[in-house]
């Protein structure tokens, strides 16, 4: 009989609380575990039981795994011994279905990313065919990691647009038009035969930065995700805020210029028409004789190209207007910029910060810092999708009782 098979309901509940905390935050010290509302003696007893059962292990004095493979920030002095979930208990699969790409990541329950892969796809590929590709890629990466399909605790799927909270359907703002009006969670569960969580890409990227990156340990912050459009993920009191109908964070459709260009949503002068990658690169036809990619624009800007630096700075100022409005409403302690514009660094972030400071009402306090995300732009969304599974202990239970 396993050491976890017996015991009172209270002991079982205490074990569940510890496991949930480790899934949500990664490896933690015993002292930190006591802060979830358990006494130090209870934590010591529960951790001992879980170690004996093979559910957790002592992992040393790091701050936990990191999807970039370089760990997270270290502190001076000898760090405490941390307790972490045993990675072999299972894996979570992250899936990003984006504009022209499908990405897959396999993360173990100890929050270590084991494998990831990106495949280019036609944006008009049908949802069914896309999910069949996802199914094949999952099998391919599982084989490389040595895990079986029955050891997958769940699949997180990120979509480039809002998912309606009441119906589970993708909204019309989804930039992948074959997916508009469909339920990605139900479709994926049918094709993959696995439990699925579906969410907006900006929200899940925000979860990734809170789990592994620049916002680790924070309970109130905003994540700005720049891709085909500009979205935001809001974390309030340690939880993602998606709104009553799942559309919170569509900051790319904030009106910046009432007389501006018509946006795909039908509005005029949305932030997307001024500061998304297409809007930025469109401005360089005359000065550069072609339309460079956003990656080229950022590279040239770092090399001193005046035109590229100007369009990125202008984009930063426009985003700063939207950020000031967001700050006045939500008062986050940090703003993290991620996605395709993040590599521009201070060329874009400094004008953004100055624009926000001119407009934010901060009651004598400094406005929140604005920093670039720490997780690579090629994996931030997909590991965020996996993180959603790892954090949801109720819907995706571990094989520990």
C-alpha positions as CSV (number, residue, x, y, z in Angstrom):
1,X,0.0,0.0,0.0
2,X,1.3,3.5,-0.9
3,X,1.9,5.8,2.0
4,X,-0.7,8.1,0.4
5,X,-3.4,5.5,0.4
6,X,-4.4,6.0,4.0
7,X,-4.9,8.9,6.3
8,X,-7.6,11.3,7.3
9,X,-9.5,13.6,4.9
10,X,-7.6,16.5,6.4
11,X,-4.2,15.0,5.7
12,X,-5.4,14.3,2.2
13,X,-6.5,17.9,1.8
14,X,-3.1,19.1,3.1
15,X,-1.3,16.9,0.6
16,X,-3.4,18.3,-2.2
17,X,-2.7,21.9,-1.1
18,X,1.1,21.2,-1.1
19,X,0.9,19.5,-4.5
20,X,-1.2,22.4,-5.9
21,X,1.2,25.0,-4.7
22,X,4.2,23.1,-6.3
23,X,2.3,22.8,-9.6
24,X,1.4,26.5,-9.5
25,X,4.8,28.0,-8.4
26,X,7.3,25.3,-9.1
27,X,9.9,24.2,-6.6
28,X,9.5,25.9,-3.2
29,X,11.2,25.9,0.2
30,X,9.5,24.4,3.2
31,X,9.2,27.8,4.7
32,X,7.5,29.1,1.6
33,X,5.1,26.1,1.6
34,X,4.1,27.1,5.2
35,X,2.9,30.4,3.8
36,X,0.0,28.6,2.0
37,X,-1.7,28.3,5.4
38,X,-0.2,25.3,6.9
39,X,2.0,25.1,10.0
40,X,5.6,24.3,9.6
41,X,5.1,20.9,11.4
42,X,2.3,20.0,9.0
43,X,4.4,21.0,6.0
44,X,7.3,18.8,7.3
45,X,4.9,15.9,7.8
46,X,3.2,16.2,4.4
47,X,6.5,16.7,2.6
48,X,7.9,13.6,4.3
49,X,4.9,11.6,3.2
50,X,5.2,12.8,-0.4
51,X,8.9,12.2,-0.6
52,X,8.3,8.6,0.7
53,X,5.6,8.1,-1.9
54,X,7.9,9.3,-4.7
55,X,5.7,12.3,-5.5
56,X,8.1,15.0,-4.6
57,X,11.9,15.3,-4.4
58,X,14.4,17.7,-2.9
59,X,15.8,19.7,-5.9
60,X,18.5,21.9,-4.3
61,X,18.7,25.7,-4.0
62,X,17.7,27.0,-7.4
63,X,14.5,29.0,-8.1
64,X,13.0,26.3,-10.2
65,X,13.2,25.3,-13.9
66,X,13.0,27.8,-16.7
67,X,11.8,27.1,-20.3
68,X,14.9,28.9,-21.7
69,X,17.0,26.4,-19.8
70,X,19.0,29.0,-17.8
71,X,17.1,29.0,-14.5
72,X,15.6,32.1,-13.0
73,X,17.0,34.9,-10.9
74,X,19.4,33.9,-8.1
75,X,19.8,35.5,-4.7
76,X,22.9,36.1,-2.7
77,X,23.8,33.7,0.1
78,X,23.2,30.0,0.4
79,X,19.7,29.2,-0.9
80,X,17.4,26.9,1.0
81,X,16.7,23.3,-0.2
82,X,13.7,23.3,-2.4
83,X,10.9,20.8,-2.7
84,X,9.6,20.1,-6.2
85,X,7.3,17.6,-7.9
86,X,8.9,14.6,-9.4
87,X,9.1,15.2,-13.1
88,X,8.3,11.6,-14.0
89,X,4.7,11.9,-12.6
90,X,3.5,13.1,-16.0
91,X,3.6,15.8,-18.6
92,X,1.5,18.7,-19.8
93,X,1.4,19.5,-23.5
94,X,1.3,23.1,-24.7
95,X,0.0,23.9,-28.2
96,X,0.0,27.2,-30.0
97,X,-2.1,27.5,-33.1
98,X,-1.0,30.8,-34.6
99,X,-0.9,32.7,-37.8
100,X,1.1,30.4,-40.1
101,X,2.6,28.2,-37.3
102,X,1.8,25.4,-35.0
103,X,4.0,25.0,-32.0
104,X,4.1,22.1,-29.5
105,X,5.9,21.9,-26.1
106,X,6.2,19.1,-23.6
107,X,6.7,20.1,-20.0
108,X,6.9,17.8,-17.0
109,X,5.1,18.4,-13.8
110,X,8.2,19.9,-12.3
111,X,7.8,22.7,-14.8
112,X,10.8,21.7,-17.0
113,X,10.3,22.0,-20.7
114,X,11.5,18.8,-22.3
115,X,10.9,19.3,-26.0
116,X,9.4,21.8,-28.3
117,X,8.9,22.1,-32.1
118,X,7.5,24.6,-34.5
119,X,5.9,23.7,-37.9
120,X,4.9,26.2,-40.6
121,X,1.4,25.8,-41.8
122,X,-1.0,27.6,-44.2
123,X,-3.3,30.0,-42.3
124,X,-6.3,28.6,-44.2
125,X,-5.7,25.0,-43.1
126,X,-8.9,23.6,-41.7
127,X,-9.2,23.2,-37.9
128,X,-9.6,19.4,-38.4
129,X,-6.4,19.1,-40.4
130,X,-4.5,21.4,-38.0
131,X,-5.5,19.2,-35.1
132,X,-4.5,16.0,-36.9
133,X,-1.1,17.6,-37.3
134,X,-1.0,18.5,-33.6
135,X,-1.9,14.9,-32.8
136,X,1.1,13.6,-34.9
137,X,3.4,16.1,-33.3
138,X,2.4,15.2,-29.8
139,X,3.2,11.6,-30.5
140,X,6.5,12.5,-32.0
141,X,7.6,14.6,-29.1
142,X,6.3,12.1,-26.5
143,X,8.4,9.4,-28.1
144,X,11.5,11.7,-27.8
145,X,10.8,12.3,-24.1
146,X,10.1,8.7,-23.2
147,X,6.6,9.5,-21.9
148,X,3.5,7.6,-22.9
149,X,0.3,9.2,-24.1
150,X,-1.5,8.0,-21.0
151,X,1.0,10.0,-18.9
152,X,-0.3,13.3,-20.5
153,X,-2.3,15.0,-17.8
154,X,-3.7,17.6,-20.2
155,X,-3.3,19.7,-23.2
156,X,-3.4,23.5,-23.3
157,X,-4.2,25.2,-26.6
158,X,-3.5,28.9,-27.3
159,X,-5.5,30.7,-29.9
160,X,-4.8,34.2,-31.4
161,X,-8.0,35.8,-30.3
162,X,-10.7,35.8,-27.5
163,X,-12.5,32.7,-26.5
164,X,-16.0,33.5,-25.2
165,X,-16.3,32.4,-21.6
166,X,-20.0,31.4,-21.7
167,X,-20.0,29.4,-25.0
168,X,-16.3,28.4,-25.5
169,X,-16.4,29.7,-29.0
170,X,-13.7,31.8,-30.6
171,X,-14.8,35.4,-31.2
172,X,-14.7,37.3,-34.5
173,X,-11.5,39.1,-33.4
174,X,-9.6,35.8,-33.8
175,X,-7.0,36.4,-36.5
176,X,-7.3,32.7,-37.7
177,X,-10.5,33.0,-39.7
178,X,-11.1,29.3,-40.2
179,X,-11.4,29.0,-36.4
180,X,-13.9,31.9,-35.9
181,X,-17.2,30.7,-34.2
182,X,-15.8,27.2,-33.3
183,X,-15.1,25.6,-29.9
184,X,-11.4,24.8,-30.0
185,X,-11.5,22.9,-26.7
186,X,-14.3,20.4,-27.8
187,X,-12.7,20.0,-31.3
188,X,-9.3,19.3,-29.8
189,X,-10.7,16.8,-27.2
190,X,-12.4,15.0,-30.0
191,X,-9.3,14.7,-32.2
192,X,-6.7,14.3,-29.5
193,X,-8.6,12.1,-27.1
194,X,-7.0,14.0,-24.2
195,X,-8.4,16.6,-21.7
196,X,-8.0,20.1,-23.1
197,X,-7.8,23.7,-21.8
198,X,-8.2,26.4,-24.5
199,X,-7.3,30.0,-24.0
200,X,-6.2,33.3,-25.6
201,X,-2.5,33.5,-26.6
202,X,-1.8,36.8,-24.7
203,X,-3.4,35.4,-21.5
204,X,-1.4,32.2,-21.7
205,X,1.8,34.1,-22.4
206,X,1.1,36.2,-19.3
207,X,0.8,33.0,-17.4
208,X,4.2,31.8,-18.7
209,X,5.9,35.0,-17.6
210,X,4.3,34.7,-14.2
211,X,5.3,31.1,-13.8
212,X,8.9,31.3,-15.2
213,X,9.8,34.8,-16.2
214,X,9.8,38.5,-15.5
215,X,6.6,38.5,-13.4
216,X,7.4,35.5,-11.3
217,X,6.1,36.0,-7.7
218,X,3.9,39.0,-8.7
219,X,0.1,39.0,-8.1
220,X,-0.9,42.1,-10.1
221,X,0.7,42.7,-13.5
222,X,-0.1,43.3,-17.2
223,X,1.5,41.5,-20.1
224,X,1.4,43.1,-23.5
225,X,1.7,40.5,-26.3
226,X,2.6,41.8,-29.8
227,X,2.0,39.5,-32.7
228,X,-0.3,39.9,-35.7
229,X,-2.4,42.0,-33.4
230,X,-1.7,43.5,-29.9
231,X,-3.3,41.8,-26.9
232,X,-2.9,42.0,-23.2
233,X,-3.1,39.5,-20.4
234,X,-4.1,40.7,-17.0
235,X,-3.1,39.0,-13.7
236,X,-5.1,40.2,-10.7
237,X,-4.5,38.9,-7.2
238,X,-2.5,36.0,-8.7
239,X,-5.2,34.9,-11.2
240,X,-5.7,35.6,-14.9
241,X,-8.6,38.0,-15.5
242,X,-10.4,37.3,-18.7
243,X,-13.6,39.2,-18.2
244,X,-17.3,38.2,-18.0
245,X,-17.2,36.9,-21.6
246,X,-13.5,36.2,-22.2
247,X,-12.7,39.3,-24.2
248,X,-10.7,41.3,-21.6
249,X,-7.3,42.4,-22.9
250,X,-8.2,43.2,-26.5
251,X,-6.1,46.3,-26.1
252,X,-5.2,46.3,-29.8
253,X,-8.7,47.5,-30.4
254,X,-8.4,50.5,-28.1
255,X,-9.2,53.7,-30.0
256,X,-6.1,55.9,-30.3
257,X,-7.2,58.1,-33.2
258,X,-10.9,58.5,-33.9
259,X,-10.2,59.7,-37.5
260,X,-7.6,57.1,-38.2
261,X,-7.5,54.1,-40.5
262,X,-10.3,51.5,-40.4
263,X,-9.4,48.4,-38.4
264,X,-10.3,44.8,-39.3
265,X,-12.8,45.0,-36.4
266,X,-14.7,47.9,-38.2
267,X,-13.5,50.6,-35.8
268,X,-11.3,53.5,-36.7
269,X,-7.9,54.3,-35.3
270,X,-7.4,51.2,-33.2
271,X,-4.0,50.6,-31.7
272,X,-3.5,47.7,-34.2
273,X,-3.7,50.1,-37.1
274,X,-0.8,52.2,-35.6
275,X,1.5,49.8,-33.8
276,X,1.2,46.2,-34.8
277,X,4.0,44.7,-36.9
278,X,2.2,45.2,-40.2
279,X,1.4,48.9,-39.4
280,X,5.1,49.4,-38.5
281,X,6.6,47.8,-41.6
282,X,4.0,49.4,-44.0
283,X,5.6,52.8,-43.2
284,X,9.0,51.9,-44.6
285,X,8.1,51.5,-48.3
286,X,9.1,55.0,-49.3
287,X,12.3,55.2,-47.2
288,X,13.6,51.6,-47.8
289,X,12.1,50.7,-51.2
290,X,10.5,47.6,-49.9
291,X,8.6,46.3,-46.9
292,X,11.0,44.6,-44.5
293,X,9.9,42.1,-41.9
294,X,9.5,43.2,-38.3
295,X,12.6,41.3,-37.4
296,X,14.6,43.2,-40.0
297,X,13.2,46.5,-38.8
298,X,14.3,45.7,-35.3
299,X,17.7,44.5,-36.4
300,X,18.3,47.6,-38.5
301,X,17.1,49.9,-35.7
302,X,19.7,48.4,-33.4
303,X,22.3,49.1,-36.1
304,X,21.3,52.7,-36.1
305,X,18.9,53.0,-39.0
306,X,17.1,56.3,-38.4
307,X,13.8,55.3,-40.2
308,X,13.5,52.0,-38.4
309,X,14.2,53.6,-35.1
310,X,11.6,56.3,-35.8
311,X,8.7,53.9,-36.6
312,X,9.5,51.7,-33.6
313,X,9.6,54.8,-31.3
314,X,6.2,56.0,-32.8
315,X,4.7,52.5,-32.1
316,X,6.0,52.7,-28.5
317,X,4.3,56.1,-28.0
318,X,1.0,54.8,-29.3
319,X,1.2,51.7,-27.1
320,X,2.0,54.0,-24.2
321,X,-1.3,55.9,-24.7
322,X,-3.2,52.6,-24.4
323,X,-1.0,51.6,-21.4
324,X,-1.8,54.8,-19.6
325,X,-5.5,54.2,-19.9
326,X,-5.0,50.6,-18.7
327,X,-2.8,51.7,-15.8
328,X,-5.4,54.3,-14.7
329,X,-8.0,51.5,-14.6
330,X,-6.1,48.6,-13.2
331,X,-2.9,49.9,-11.4
332,X,-0.6,46.9,-12.1
333,X,2.7,46.7,-10.3
334,X,4.6,45.7,-13.5
335,X,4.1,45.8,-17.3
336,X,5.8,43.2,-19.4
337,X,6.2,43.6,-23.1
338,X,6.4,40.4,-25.0
339,X,6.1,39.0,-28.5
340,X,7.5,40.2,-31.8
341,X,8.2,43.8,-30.7
342,X,10.0,42.8,-27.4
343,X,13.4,42.5,-29.1
344,X,13.3,46.2,-29.9
345,X,14.1,46.8,-26.2
346,X,14.5,50.4,-25.1
347,X,14.2,51.7,-28.7
348,X,10.4,51.0,-28.2
349,X,10.1,50.7,-24.5
350,X,11.5,54.1,-23.5
351,X,9.1,56.1,-25.8
352,X,6.3,53.8,-24.5
353,X,7.3,54.6,-20.9
354,X,7.5,58.4,-21.5
355,X,4.1,58.4,-23.3
356,X,2.5,56.5,-20.4
357,X,4.0,58.7,-17.8
358,X,2.6,61.9,-19.5
359,X,-0.9,60.5,-19.3
360,X,-1.1,58.2,-16.2
361,X,-2.6,59.4,-13.0
362,X,-0.3,58.0,-10.4
363,X,-1.2,59.9,-7.2
364,X,2.4,60.9,-6.5
365,X,3.7,57.3,-6.9
366,X,6.0,56.2,-9.7
367,X,4.3,54.4,-12.6
368,X,5.0,50.7,-12.9
369,X,8.2,49.6,-14.6
370,X,8.0,48.4,-18.2
371,X,10.3,45.5,-19.1
372,X,10.8,43.1,-21.9
373,X,9.7,39.6,-21.3
374,X,12.3,37.0,-20.2
375,X,10.9,34.0,-22.1
376,X,11.8,33.6,-25.7
377,X,9.2,34.8,-28.2
378,X,9.2,31.5,-29.9
379,X,8.1,29.6,-26.8
380,X,6.3,32.0,-24.5
381,X,2.8,31.2,-25.7
382,X,3.2,27.5,-26.0
383,X,4.8,27.0,-22.5
384,X,2.1,29.3,-21.2
385,X,-0.5,26.8,-22.6
386,X,1.3,24.0,-20.8
387,X,1.5,26.1,-17.6
388,X,-2.3,26.5,-17.7
389,X,-2.6,22.7,-17.4
390,X,0.1,22.5,-14.7
391,X,-1.7,25.1,-12.5
392,X,-5.2,23.6,-12.8
393,X,-5.0,20.8,-10.2
394,X,-8.7,20.3,-10.1
395,X,-9.3,19.7,-13.8
396,X,-6.0,17.9,-14.4
397,X,-5.2,15.7,-11.4
398,X,-1.9,14.1,-10.9
399,X,-1.7,10.3,-10.3
400,X,-1.2,11.1,-6.5
401,X,-4.0,10.4,-4.0
